[in-house]
Amino acid sequence: MFAFDHLQVPNIRTALPGPNGSEMLARDKLYVSPSYTPVYPLFVESGSGAVIQDVDGNLFLDFTAGIAVTNTGHCHPEVVAAIQDQAAKLIHMSGTDFYYRPQIDLAERLAKVAPGPTPKKVFFCNSGAEALEGALKLARFHTERNRVVAFFGAFHGRTYGAMSLSGSKLVHRRGFSPLVPDIHHVNFPRASEHTGECKLIGEIEDTIFKRTCPPEEVAAIFVEPIQGEGGYHPIAPWCLQALRALCDKHGILLVVDEVQSGMGRTGKMWAVEHYGVEPDIVCSAKGIASGMPLGAIIARANVMDWPPGSHASTFGGNPVSCRAALATIDLLEREYMANATARGEQLRAGLRELGTKHSGLTGVRGLGLMTAADLPTAATREKVIQTAFHRGLLLLGCGDSAIRFCPPLCVSAAQVETALAILDGVLGAVEPAKAPAAPVGGGALPALNDLR
């Protein structure tokens, strides 16, 4: 199915970067914004499935999926065919002011696959940050309230509203004040740290709501079911359920950021489905269109009550992106959500086995192919990521010292085993091995075994 399926991968043939990559690096430094954050000198020429080819012909096994975007794999033939077909018919007409079938078809499809039975409506934009910005506006408009609660460790984007909701890293905020006011942060209840009673609601009720933030002024609580940049930490299941009850108690909207965790990545269309909770608003992007720029706000129909002209997007709901998204959903439902579940279990089992051999690999956690493991320090993680790159495995970090594993959902069992074998060698090169011991990750949480 994919162009590189018949080739040995990884296959590193040059120094990294190679001669063509080195030439591009020099030009990049002259002309491209220094705000970008390349992790290693990878200069991409093409991609297919879970494989990336650079400009010097080197082949890499991709466990980043373009930061959890290419959920159906790079250049999936069915997605490419949908894009090509639509591009020959209509590239742009702006769904803000005109009607066209792909936008309406996708809105209907997303409304039907959204979590929970309540009727939904959809607003289209271009990115996750835009979806969060729009959700913040919608929540304030619908409730006629101005305050919002968010979580430390959260990352919602780099535009002003999304940045103000975030509580992940100082680099996202330093030098950009003043931020959007009336956003209050609380500690995120990680599943690995909350194995009993949820203390989150007490912290919100007894600290914020009684001291600094009247609940009748709170429009929404924004939460990631699995924090992304914050370390791939799933929320404790009972805490998300308690948040739903708290919102119902005070007339607050529950807004779920599924930008990274949605679109099949956890083995279900939405991560929140693992918890049995229906949010009022879902924010989606990244994997929604397999690499085409698209974001969406999916809200209860009675919540999406803003009037014409109150919010819009020139390019949001672009017909080409919508066709790519429709093909993506077909593939996810047909095979790739099931594959995400199976390959995620395989990956976490392999990582726990490596943890018995390498002392620094701990804290294996996740759902589906949204998986992470901790290393002792950020410096160690950097060494592991760089060494893996030079051996042909693409990885990214998250949180303080974790490595995230978010390959395309088409990744095969053999490719997972290859990645684990490479990581085994990398860890052996970076730190000494230890004698076999009990597997990392012990006791299962209720109903969600892999959340650790």
Secondary structure, DSSP 8 states (H G I E B T S, - for coil): --TTTTS-SSB--S-SS-HHHHHHHHHHHHHS-TT---SS---EEEEEBTEEEETTS-EEEESSHHHHT-TT-BT-HHHHHHHHHHHTT-S---TTTS--HHHHHHHHHHHHHSSSSS-EEEEEESSHHHHHHHHHHHHHHHHT--EEEEETT----SSHHHHHH--S-GGGTTT--S--SSEEEE---BGGG-SSS--HHHHIIIIIHHHT--GGGEEEEEE-SEETTTTSEEB-HHHHHHHHHHHHHHT-EEEEE-TTTTTTTTSSSSGGGGGT---SEEEE-GGGGTTS--EEEEEETTT----TTSS--SSTT-HHHHHHHHHHHHHIIIIIHHHHHHHHHHHHHHHHHHHTTBTT-EEEEEETTEEEEE-S-HHHHHHHHHHHHHTTEE-EEETTTEEEE---TT--HHHHHHHHHHHHHHHHHHS-B----S-TT-S--TT-TT--
